[in-house]
Amino acid sequence: MGEKIAVIGGLGTLSGGDLFFKLLKNKRVLKNQLDYHFIFEQQPYSQINLPLHQEEDIKSRKFYSYNICKNFEQRGITKILLPCFASHSFLDELQKEIAIPIVNIFIAIAKYVKTRFPVGTRIGIMTSDYVKQKMMLEKYFSYYELIYPAEQTKLMEAIYGKYGIKNGYLEGIPLEYINEICKELISNKCDVILPGITELSLLIEPLRRRGIPILDVNQIYADYALENSSGKIERPFKLGILGGVGPSATVDFMNKIIKNTPAKKDQDHIKMVVEQNPQIPDRTANLVNKETDPTVAMFSTCKRLEAEGADTIAIPCNTAHAFVGSIQEYLKIPIINMLTTTAEYIVKRFGKSTKVGLLATSGTVQSGVYHDVFIAAGVTVIIPDTIHQQLVMESIYGEKGVKAGQINGICGRQILAVADHLIGLGAKVIILGCTELPLLFPSEEQIYIDNRAIQLVDPTGVLAKKIVAMAKDFSNKV
């Protein structure tokens, strides 16, 4: 598969175009044109003609760059070029939020210089006030002696002035100013001139004709991007949650992930993106009464989570898992099956011989999703009779049920009555197979009925622990 390389234009209109042209005329590209797809995107940018001197300028560049990078994510781009030295000051911040590798211009130039100039070489630097003050070049060229011009004001005028390079003036005063600065640096025994402003690549030819030993940083950047693989992006695990099925259960699930994460500070917690979509048609109503199919709504929600860069999707709704099979094959990322995860947990903790009582909606029961999973695991599932199943539904959907925001009172007593019924049928473990039901037992792993201790299994709690473990494995692999 060929490379699909994108250039962020607009941070320096002419320099961005110059970089794009130098990508196109690279010999590797000309010989293998079918292997490369190039994209250049420039959007209106309010700060385009301003010199970098305020943090507000950098903030606007951050937002501008982020928006374009997010557009690139949807287009299958393999790497991004950011032709602006100052904008690389926030490269690490940007890369954490973008799934595509952004090629570092400083690394590209440092590698080029290292192979051609010995340690200790005096390098003349022409760069913006911002890059100079931030000492950005010193980080990558610590083994060289960097010399800055005395005429920094003249340099800024040549770039940003009314008749400066950014405004399209490549001859006359800007060229003469830059030529004078280069001569000053050479008189200070600099062996080579390194521009730290990408617009200066537009003056390479006339300066070289005058005998100035100046590097073409745009050409170096283009060649490096084409010759080097992107490598892995160090980024945190990101969980997508299909929420709103139901709303309280979603919040409860997120809280369980937080509680099970061994974090010492905020940044240690798992990154989550939630699509809280309570308008997804009721899953039980579809399965029992053939009402509106929720599949399309669930699928579109999953696609939005996928577009947001989620590595995997969790659905804190038992009944919704009846539709997972028809959705998964059309997604690029996996849905972690809560039911399968729960079955694995029960077999590991209680053994296959344990009889499991299921408290779930009628839709979940009738769909047979739990039965299919547990039969495959060799575990026997016991369900309530018709009368007791009606009590389960009342405790969930009734006027004083959990979905109505009630977690005390009659809904809890109804569930205990059904649990007692299941125990009488031989259940040793009770699955709280509707994500609202754990809200009735927020801190209990077992209940006592007639002095008998019965284990409760909360699928959302089991899934939360699974997600935490996945995030840890993901971090170790990255």
FIKE-10127 format. One record per residue (C-alpha): x, y, z; residue number from 1; residue in one letter. Coordinates in nm, 2 decimals, padded with zeros to 4 digits, m for minus. Example, Ala and Ser with C-alpha at 12.3 -4.5 7.8 and 13.67 -1.06 7.14 Angstrom:
// FIKE-10127
[[01.23 m00.45 00.78] 1 "a"] [[01.37 m00.11 00.71] 2 "s"] 
// end
This chain:
// FIKE-10127
[[00.00 00.00 00.00] 1 "m"] [[00.14 00.34 m00.09] 2 "g"] [[00.20 00.65 00.12] 3 "e"] [[m00.08 00.90 00.17] 4 "k"] [[00.10 01.22 00.29] 5 "i"] [[m00.08 01.54 00.39] 6 "a"] [[00.06 01.89 00.44] 7 "v"] [[m00.10 02.14 00.67] 8 "i"] [[m00.11 02.47 00.47] 9 "g"] [[m00.19 02.82 00.59] 10 "g"] [[00.06 02.86 00.88] 11 "l"] [[00.28 03.00 00.61] 12 "g"] [[00.09 03.00 00.28] 13 "t"] [[00.39 03.02 00.05] 14 "l"] [[00.62 02.79 00.25] 15 "s"] [[00.35 02.53 00.27] 16 "g"] [[00.31 02.54 m00.11] 17 "g"] [[00.69 02.52 m00.14] 18 "d"] [[00.71 02.21 00.07] 19 "l"] [[00.43 02.05 m00.13] 20 "f"] [[00.61 02.12 m00.45] 21 "f"] [[00.93 01.97 m00.31] 22 "k"] [[00.75 01.65 m00.21] 23 "l"] [[00.63 01.62 m00.57] 24 "l"] [[00.97 01.67 m00.73] 25 "k"] [[01.15 01.42 m00.50] 26 "n"] [[01.32 01.16 m00.73] 27 "k"] [[01.17 00.87 m00.53] 28 "r"] [[00.82 01.01 m00.60] 29 "v"] [[00.89 01.08 m00.97] 30 "l"] [[01.00 00.72 m01.02] 31 "k"] [[00.71 00.57 m00.83] 32 "n"] [[00.42 00.82 m00.88] 33 "q"] [[00.15 00.55 m00.83] 34 "l"] [[00.28 00.48 m00.48] 35 "d"] [[00.21 00.83 m00.35] 36 "y"] [[m00.10 01.03 m00.27] 37 "h"] [[m00.04 01.39 m00.16] 38 "f"] [[m00.30 01.62 00.00] 39 "i"] [[m00.25 01.99 00.08] 40 "f"] [[m00.51 02.16 00.29] 41 "e"] [[m00.53 02.53 00.38] 42 "q"] [[m00.82 02.69 00.56] 43 "q"] [[m00.89 03.05 00.65] 44 "p"] [[m00.66 03.14 00.93] 45 "y"] [[m00.70 03.48 01.11] 46 "s"] [[m00.34 03.50 01.25] 47 "q"] [[m00.17 03.43 00.91] 48 "i"] [[00.00 03.76 00.87] 49 "n"] [[00.10 03.82 01.23] 50 "l"] [[00.46 03.76 01.37] 51 "p"] [[00.48 03.52 01.65] 52 "l"] [[00.51 03.71 01.97] 53 "h"] [[00.21 03.62 02.19] 54 "q"] [[00.08 03.30 02.34] 55 "e"] [[m00.25 03.38 02.18] 56 "e"] [[m00.09 03.34 01.84] 57 "d"] [[00.03 02.99 01.94] 58 "i"] [[m00.31 02.90 02.07] 59 "k"] [[m00.47 02.99 01.74] 60 "s"] [[m00.22 02.78 01.56] 61 "r"] [[m00.29 02.48 01.79] 62 "k"] [[m00.66 02.49 01.72] 63 "f"] [[m00.61 02.55 01.35] 64 "y"] [[m00.36 02.26 01.32] 65 "s"] [[m00.58 02.03 01.53] 66 "y"] [[m00.89 02.09 01.31] 67 "n"] [[m00.70 02.01 00.99] 68 "i"] [[m00.54 01.70 01.15] 69 "c"] [[m00.88 01.57 01.25] 70 "k"] [[m01.00 01.61 00.89] 71 "n"] [[m00.70 01.41 00.78] 72 "f"] [[m00.79 01.13 01.02] 73 "e"] [[m01.11 01.06 00.82] 74 "q"] [[m00.92 01.03 00.49] 75 "r"] [[m00.67 00.75 00.56] 76 "g"] [[m00.36 00.97 00.58] 77 "i"] [[m00.04 00.79 00.67] 78 "t"] [[00.16 01.09 00.79] 79 "k"] [[00.13 01.46 00.83] 80 "i"] [[00.38 01.74 00.76] 81 "l"] [[00.36 02.06 00.96] 82 "l"] [[00.58 02.32 00.79] 83 "p"] [[00.61 02.57 01.07] 84 "c"] [[00.89 02.56 01.32] 85 "f"] [[00.70 02.75 01.59] 86 "a"] [[00.41 02.51 01.57] 87 "s"] [[00.64 02.23 01.66] 88 "h"] [[00.64 02.38 02.01] 89 "s"] [[00.31 02.21 02.07] 90 "f"] [[00.37 01.90 01.86] 91 "l"] [[00.36 01.66 02.15] 92 "d"] [[00.03 01.81 02.27] 93 "e"] [[m00.11 01.77 01.92] 94 "l"] [[00.02 01.42 01.86] 95 "q"] [[m00.16 01.29 02.18] 96 "k"] [[m00.49 01.38 02.02] 97 "e"] [[m00.42 01.27 01.67] 98 "i"] [[m00.40 00.91 01.55] 99 "a"] [[m00.17 00.99 01.25] 100 "i"] [[00.21 01.04 01.29] 101 "p"] [[00.31 01.41 01.25] 102 "i"] [[00.67 01.43 01.11] 103 "v"] [[00.90 01.64 01.33] 104 "n"] [[01.09 01.90 01.12] 105 "i"] [[01.36 01.94 01.39] 106 "f"] [[01.44 01.57 01.38] 107 "i"] [[01.45 01.57 01.00] 108 "a"] [[01.70 01.86 00.99] 109 "i"] [[01.90 01.73 01.29] 110 "a"] [[01.95 01.40 01.11] 111 "k"] [[02.06 01.58 00.80] 112 "y"] [[02.31 01.80 00.98] 113 "v"] [[02.45 01.51 01.18] 114 "k"] [[02.55 01.32 00.87] 115 "t"] [[02.72 01.62 00.70] 116 "r"] [[02.88 01.84 00.97] 117 "f"] [[03.11 01.74 01.25] 118 "p"] [[03.03 01.81 01.62] 119 "v"] [[03.12 02.16 01.72] 120 "g"] [[03.04 02.32 01.38] 121 "t"] [[02.93 02.68 01.41] 122 "r"] [[02.59 02.70 01.26] 123 "i"] [[02.42 03.04 01.18] 124 "g"] [[02.06 03.04 01.28] 125 "i"] [[01.78 03.26 01.13] 126 "m"] [[01.46 03.20 01.31] 127 "t"] [[01.17 03.38 01.47] 128 "s"] [[01.18 03.56 01.80] 129 "d"] [[00.94 03.29 01.94] 130 "y"] [[01.16 02.99 01.84] 131 "v"] [[01.47 03.18 01.96] 132 "k"] [[01.32 03.26 02.30] 133 "q"] [[01.19 02.91 02.35] 134 "k"] [[01.54 02.77 02.26] 135 "m"] [[01.38 02.51 02.04] 136 "m"] [[01.68 02.45 01.82] 137 "l"] [[01.91 02.40 02.11] 138 "e"] [[01.73 02.09 02.21] 139 "k"] [[01.81 01.92 01.88] 140 "y"] [[02.15 02.08 01.80] 141 "f"] [[02.32 02.06 02.14] 142 "s"] [[02.65 01.93 01.99] 143 "y"] [[02.69 02.24 01.77] 144 "y"] [[02.76 02.60 01.83] 145 "e"] [[02.46 02.80 01.73] 146 "l"] [[02.51 03.16 01.63] 147 "i"] [[02.22 03.41 01.61] 148 "y"] [[02.24 03.73 01.41] 149 "p"] [[02.27 04.07 01.57] 150 "a"] [[02.01 04.21 01.33] 151 "e"] [[01.71 04.01 01.46] 152 "q"] [[01.48 04.30 01.40] 153 "t"] [[01.58 04.32 01.03] 154 "k"] [[01.52 03.95 01.00] 155 "l"] [[01.16 03.99 01.13] 156 "m"] [[01.10 04.28 00.90] 157 "e"] [[01.22 04.07 00.60] 158 "a"] [[00.97 03.80 00.69] 159 "i"] [[00.67 03.97 00.84] 160 "y"] [[00.70 04.33 00.71] 161 "g"] [[00.45 04.49 00.47] 162 "k"] [[00.69 04.40 00.19] 163 "y"] [[00.81 04.08 00.35] 164 "g"] [[00.84 03.73 00.23] 165 "i"] [[00.51 03.62 00.39] 166 "k"] [[00.33 03.88 00.17] 167 "n"] [[00.49 03.74 m00.15] 168 "g"] [[00.79 03.97 m00.19] 169 "y"] [[01.08 03.75 m00.27] 170 "l"] [[01.31 04.01 m00.42] 171 "e"] [[01.43 04.36 m00.33] 172 "g"] [[01.44 04.46 00.03] 173 "i"] [[01.36 04.12 00.19] 174 "p"] [[01.62 03.94 m00.02] 175 "l"] [[01.88 04.21 00.06] 176 "e"] [[01.81 04.20 00.43] 177 "y"] [[01.84 03.82 00.44] 178 "i"] [[02.16 03.84 00.24] 179 "n"] [[02.31 04.09 00.48] 180 "e"] [[02.22 03.87 00.78] 181 "i"] [[02.37 03.56 00.62] 182 "c"] [[02.70 03.76 00.55] 183 "k"] [[02.71 03.87 00.91] 184 "e"] [[02.68 03.51 01.03] 185 "l"] [[02.95 03.39 00.78] 186 "i"] [[03.17 03.67 00.91] 187 "s"] [[03.12 03.52 01.25] 188 "n"] [[03.28 03.20 01.11] 189 "k"] [[02.96 03.01 01.06] 190 "c"] [[03.01 02.72 00.82] 191 "d"] [[02.65 02.68 00.73] 192 "v"] [[02.32 02.88 00.76] 193 "i"] [[02.02 02.69 00.91] 194 "l"] [[01.69 02.87 00.85] 195 "p"] [[01.44 02.82 01.14] 196 "g"] [[01.17 02.99 00.93] 197 "i"] [[01.02 02.78 00.65] 198 "t"] [[00.96 03.09 00.43] 199 "e"] [[01.33 03.13 00.39] 200 "l"] [[01.33 02.82 00.17] 201 "s"] [[01.18 03.04 m00.10] 202 "l"] [[01.50 03.23 m00.12] 203 "l"] [[01.74 02.94 m00.14] 204 "i"] [[01.83 02.97 m00.51] 205 "e"] [[01.91 03.34 m00.52] 206 "p"] [[02.11 03.31 m00.19] 207 "l"] [[02.31 03.02 m00.31] 208 "r"] [[02.39 03.20 m00.63] 209 "r"] [[02.55 03.47 m00.41] 210 "r"] [[02.76 03.20 m00.25] 211 "g"] [[02.56 03.16 00.08] 212 "i"] [[02.59 02.81 00.23] 213 "p"] [[02.23 02.78 00.33] 214 "i"] [[02.02 02.47 00.40] 215 "l"] [[01.69 02.42 00.22] 216 "d"] [[01.49 02.31 00.52] 217 "v"] [[01.17 02.24 00.32] 218 "n"] [[01.36 02.01 00.09] 219 "q"] [[01.53 01.83 00.38] 220 "i"] [[01.19 01.80 00.55] 221 "y"] [[01.02 01.66 00.24] 222 "a"] [[01.30 01.41 00.17] 223 "d"] [[01.31 01.29 00.53] 224 "y"] [[00.93 01.23 00.53] 225 "a"] [[00.95 01.02 00.22] 226 "l"] [[01.26 00.82 00.32] 227 "e"] [[01.16 00.73 00.68] 228 "n"] [[00.88 00.52 00.81] 229 "s"] [[00.63 00.68 01.04] 230 "s"] [[00.69 00.45 01.34] 231 "g"] [[00.45 00.39 01.63] 232 "k"] [[00.26 00.67 01.79] 233 "i"] [[00.28 00.67 02.17] 234 "e"] [[m00.07 00.74 02.27] 235 "r"] [[m00.30 00.64 02.55] 236 "p"] [[m00.57 00.38 02.52] 237 "f"] [[m00.91 00.53 02.44] 238 "k"] [[m01.24 00.36 02.52] 239 "l"] [[m01.56 00.44 02.34] 240 "g"] [[m01.88 00.39 02.53] 241 "i"] [[m02.22 00.35 02.36] 242 "l"] [[m02.42 00.53 02.63] 243 "g"] [[m02.78 00.62 02.71] 244 "g"] [[m02.89 00.25 02.72] 245 "v"] [[m02.98 00.35 02.99] 246 "g"] [[m02.84 00.68 03.10] 247 "p"] [[m02.78 00.60 03.47] 248 "s"] [[m02.62 00.27 03.39] 249 "a"] [[m02.37 00.45 03.16] 250 "t"] [[m02.26 00.68 03.44] 251 "v"] [[m02.24 00.38 03.68] 252 "d"] [[m02.02 00.19 03.43] 253 "f"] [[m01.79 00.49 03.39] 254 "m"] [[m01.76 00.52 03.77] 255 "n"] [[m01.67 00.15 03.80] 256 "k"] [[m01.39 00.20 03.54] 257 "i"] [[m01.26 00.49 03.74] 258 "i"] [[m01.27 00.30 04.07] 259 "k"] [[m01.09 00.00 03.93] 260 "n"] [[m00.81 00.20 03.77] 261 "t"] [[m00.49 00.22 03.98] 262 "p"] [[m00.44 00.59 03.94] 263 "a"] [[m00.22 00.83 04.14] 264 "k"] [[m00.32 01.13 03.94] 265 "k"] [[m00.58 01.24 03.69] 266 "d"] [[m00.36 01.16 03.39] 267 "q"] [[m00.34 00.79 03.50] 268 "d"] [[m00.70 00.73 03.43] 269 "h"] [[m00.84 00.59 03.11] 270 "i"] [[m00.94 00.82 02.82] 271 "k"] [[m01.30 00.77 02.74] 272 "m"] [[m01.53 00.91 02.48] 273 "v"] [[m01.91 00.86 02.54] 274 "v"] [[m02.19 00.90 02.30] 275 "e"] [[m02.48 00.94 02.54] 276 "q"] [[m02.77 00.85 02.31] 277 "n"] [[m03.09 00.79 02.50] 278 "p"] [[m03.29 00.81 02.17] 279 "q"] [[m03.17 00.47 02.07] 280 "i"] [[m03.50 00.27 02.04] 281 "p"] [[m03.58 00.04 02.34] 282 "d"] [[m03.40 m00.30 02.28] 283 "r"] [[m03.66 m00.50 02.49] 284 "t"] [[m03.95 m00.34 02.30] 285 "a"] [[m03.80 m00.46 01.97] 286 "n"] [[m03.72 m00.81 02.09] 287 "l"] [[m04.05 m00.87 02.27] 288 "v"] [[m04.30 m00.67 02.07] 289 "n"] [[m04.12 m00.61 01.74] 290 "k"] [[m04.12 m00.24 01.78] 291 "e"] [[m03.86 00.00 01.63] 292 "t"] [[m03.53 m00.18 01.54] 293 "d"] [[m03.24 m00.01 01.74] 294 "p"] [[m02.97 m00.15 01.51] 295 "t"] [[m02.91 00.15 01.29] 296 "v"] [[m02.91 00.39 01.58] 297 "a"] [[m02.66 00.17 01.77] 298 "m"] [[m02.44 00.13 01.46] 299 "f"] [[m02.43 00.51 01.39] 300 "s"] [[m02.33 00.57 01.75] 301 "t"] [[m02.05 00.31 01.72] 302 "c"] [[m01.93 00.47 01.40] 303 "k"] [[m01.91 00.81 01.57] 304 "r"] [[m01.70 00.65 01.85] 305 "l"] [[m01.48 00.49 01.59] 306 "e"] [[m01.44 00.83 01.42] 307 "a"] [[m01.34 00.98 01.75] 308 "e"] [[m01.04 00.74 01.77] 309 "g"] [[m01.17 00.49 02.02] 310 "a"] [[m00.96 00.17 02.03] 311 "d"] [[m01.25 m00.04 02.14] 312 "t"] [[m01.62 00.00 02.23] 313 "i"] [[m01.81 m00.10 02.55] 314 "a"] [[m02.19 m00.12 02.57] 315 "i"] [[m02.32 m00.11 02.92] 316 "p"] [[m02.65 m00.27 02.83] 317 "c"] [[m02.71 m00.64 02.84] 318 "n"] [[m03.01 m00.64 02.61] 319 "t"] [[m02.82 m00.44 02.35] 320 "a"] [[m02.58 m00.73 02.31] 321 "h"] [[m02.85 m00.92 02.11] 322 "a"] [[m02.77 m00.68 01.83] 323 "f"] [[m02.39 m00.67 01.86] 324 "v"] [[m02.33 m00.96 01.61] 325 "g"] [[m02.51 m00.77 01.33] 326 "s"] [[m02.31 m00.45 01.39] 327 "i"] [[m01.95 m00.58 01.46] 328 "q"] [[m01.87 m00.69 01.11] 329 "e"] [[m01.92 m00.34 00.98] 330 "y"] [[m01.69 m00.17 01.23] 331 "l"] [[m01.31 m00.14 01.22] 332 "k"] [[m01.27 m00.16 01.60] 333 "i"] [[m01.40 m00.44 01.84] 334 "p"] [[m01.70 m00.42 02.07] 335 "i"] [[m01.60 m00.59 02.39] 336 "i"] [[m01.88 m00.84 02.46] 337 "n"] [[m01.99 m00.80 02.82] 338 "m"] [[m02.18 m01.12 02.82] 339 "l"] [[m01.88 m01.33 02.71] 340 "t"] [[m01.66 m01.15 02.95] 341 "t"] [[m01.91 m01.23 03.23] 342 "t"] [[m01.93 m01.60 03.14] 343 "a"] [[m01.55 m01.62 03.14] 344 "e"] [[m01.54 m01.46 03.49] 345 "y"] [[m01.80 m01.70 03.63] 346 "i"] [[m01.63 m02.01 03.50] 347 "v"] [[m01.30 m01.89 03.64] 348 "k"] [[m01.43 m01.80 03.98] 349 "r"] [[m01.71 m02.05 04.04] 350 "f"] [[m01.65 m02.33 03.80] 351 "g"] [[m01.87 m02.48 03.52] 352 "k"] [[m02.08 m02.68 03.75] 353 "s"] [[m02.23 m02.37 03.92] 354 "t"] [[m02.59 m02.30 03.83] 355 "k"] [[m02.65 m01.93 03.75] 356 "v"] [[m02.97 m01.74 03.80] 357 "g"] [[m03.04 m01.47 03.55] 358 "l"] [[m03.21 m01.14 03.64] 359 "l"] [[m03.26 m00.96 03.31] 360 "a"] [[m03.52 m00.79 03.09] 361 "t"] [[m03.76 m01.01 02.90] 362 "s"] [[m03.59 m00.90 02.58] 363 "g"] [[m03.25 m01.03 02.70] 364 "t"] [[m03.42 m01.36 02.82] 365 "v"] [[m03.61 m01.41 02.50] 366 "q"] [[m03.32 m01.33 02.28] 367 "s"] [[m03.13 m01.61 02.44] 368 "g"] [[m02.80 m01.42 02.42] 369 "v"] [[m02.70 m01.52 02.78] 370 "y"] [[m02.81 m01.87 02.72] 371 "h"] [[m02.60 m01.90 02.40] 372 "d"] [[m02.29 m01.77 02.57] 373 "v"] [[m02.33 m01.98 02.88] 374 "f"] [[m02.41 m02.30 02.70] 375 "i"] [[m02.09 m02.25 02.50] 376 "a"] [[m01.91 m02.21 02.83] 377 "a"] [[m02.08 m02.52 02.98] 378 "g"] [[m02.27 m02.33 03.24] 379 "v"] [[m02.64 m02.39 03.33] 380 "t"] [[m02.86 m02.08 03.33] 381 "v"] [[m03.18 m02.06 03.53] 382 "i"] [[m03.45 m01.80 03.45] 383 "i"] [[m03.76 m01.69 03.64] 384 "p"] [[m04.10 m01.82 03.57] 385 "d"] [[m04.35 m01.59 03.40] 386 "t"] [[m04.49 m01.43 03.72] 387 "i"] [[m04.15 m01.36 03.86] 388 "h"] [[m04.02 m01.23 03.53] 389 "q"] [[m04.30 m00.98 03.53] 390 "q"] [[m04.17 m00.86 03.87] 391 "l"] [[m03.82 m00.81 03.72] 392 "v"] [[m03.97 m00.60 03.44] 393 "m"] [[m04.17 m00.40 03.69] 394 "e"] [[m03.86 m00.33 03.90] 395 "s"] [[m03.68 m00.20 03.59] 396 "i"] [[m03.96 m00.03 03.39] 397 "y"] [[m04.23 00.04 03.64] 398 "g"] [[m04.33 00.39 03.77] 399 "e"] [[m04.12 00.32 04.08] 400 "k"] [[m03.86 00.12 03.89] 401 "g"] [[m03.48 00.18 03.84] 402 "v"] [[m03.52 00.34 03.50] 403 "k"] [[m03.75 00.60 03.66] 404 "a"] [[m03.46 00.69 03.90] 405 "g"] [[m03.58 00.48 04.20] 406 "q"] [[m03.31 00.27 04.37] 407 "i"] [[m03.49 00.21 04.70] 408 "n"] [[m03.83 00.08 04.79] 409 "g"] [[m04.05 m00.16 04.61] 410 "i"] [[m03.82 m00.22 04.31] 411 "c"] [[m03.55 m00.36 04.54] 412 "g"] [[m03.80 m00.58 04.72] 413 "r"] [[m03.92 m00.72 04.39] 414 "q"] [[m03.57 m00.81 04.28] 415 "i"] [[m03.50 m00.99 04.61] 416 "l"] [[m03.82 m01.18 04.57] 417 "a"] [[m03.72 m01.30 04.23] 418 "v"] [[m03.37 m01.38 04.35] 419 "a"] [[m03.52 m01.60 04.63] 420 "d"] [[m03.73 m01.77 04.36] 421 "h"] [[m03.41 m01.85 04.15] 422 "l"] [[m03.23 m01.98 04.46] 423 "i"] [[m03.52 m02.21 04.52] 424 "g"] [[m03.47 m02.34 04.17] 425 "l"] [[m03.11 m02.42 04.25] 426 "g"] [[m02.92 m02.11 04.16] 427 "a"] [[m02.59 m02.05 04.35] 428 "k"] [[m02.49 m01.73 04.17] 429 "v"] [[m02.72 m01.45 04.06] 430 "i"] [[m02.63 m01.24 03.75] 431 "i"] [[m02.76 m00.88 03.76] 432 "l"] [[m02.83 m00.91 03.39] 433 "g"] [[m02.97 m00.56 03.34] 434 "c"] [[m02.73 m00.27 03.38] 435 "t"] [[m02.98 m00.08 03.60] 436 "e"] [[m03.00 m00.36 03.85] 437 "l"] [[m02.65 m00.31 04.00] 438 "p"] [[m02.78 00.04 04.11] 439 "l"] [[m02.99 m00.15 04.37] 440 "l"] [[m02.68 m00.31 04.51] 441 "f"] [[m02.41 m00.04 04.47] 442 "p"] [[m02.15 m00.20 04.71] 443 "s"] [[m02.27 m00.55 04.76] 444 "e"] [[m02.11 m00.87 04.60] 445 "e"] [[m02.35 m01.10 04.78] 446 "q"] [[m02.70 m01.09 04.94] 447 "i"] [[m02.85 m01.28 05.23] 448 "y"] [[m03.19 m01.45 05.19] 449 "i"] [[m03.30 m01.66 05.49] 450 "d"] [[m02.95 m01.65 05.62] 451 "n"] [[m02.81 m01.79 05.29] 452 "r"] [[m02.53 m01.59 05.13] 453 "a"] [[m02.58 m01.57 04.75] 454 "i"] [[m02.31 m01.43 04.52] 455 "q"] [[m02.40 m01.15 04.29] 456 "l"] [[m02.23 m01.09 03.96] 457 "v"] [[m02.25 m00.75 03.81] 458 "d"] [[m02.16 m00.77 03.43] 459 "p"] [[m02.08 m00.40 03.41] 460 "t"] [[m01.83 m00.44 03.70] 461 "g"] [[m01.67 m00.74 03.53] 462 "v"] [[m01.65 m00.55 03.20] 463 "l"] [[m01.50 m00.24 03.38] 464 "a"] [[m01.22 m00.46 03.52] 465 "k"] [[m01.16 m00.61 03.18] 466 "k"] [[m01.13 m00.27 03.02] 467 "i"] [[m00.88 m00.16 03.28] 468 "v"] [[m00.67 m00.47 03.21] 469 "a"] [[m00.69 m00.40 02.84] 470 "m"] [[m00.58 m00.04 02.89] 471 "a"] [[m00.28 m00.16 03.08] 472 "k"] [[m00.18 m00.42 02.81] 473 "d"] [[m00.23 m00.15 02.54] 474 "f"] [[00.01 00.09 02.73] 475 "s"] [[00.27 m00.19 02.77] 476 "n"] [[00.26 m00.27 02.39] 477 "k"] [[00.29 00.09 02.29] 478 "v"] 
// end
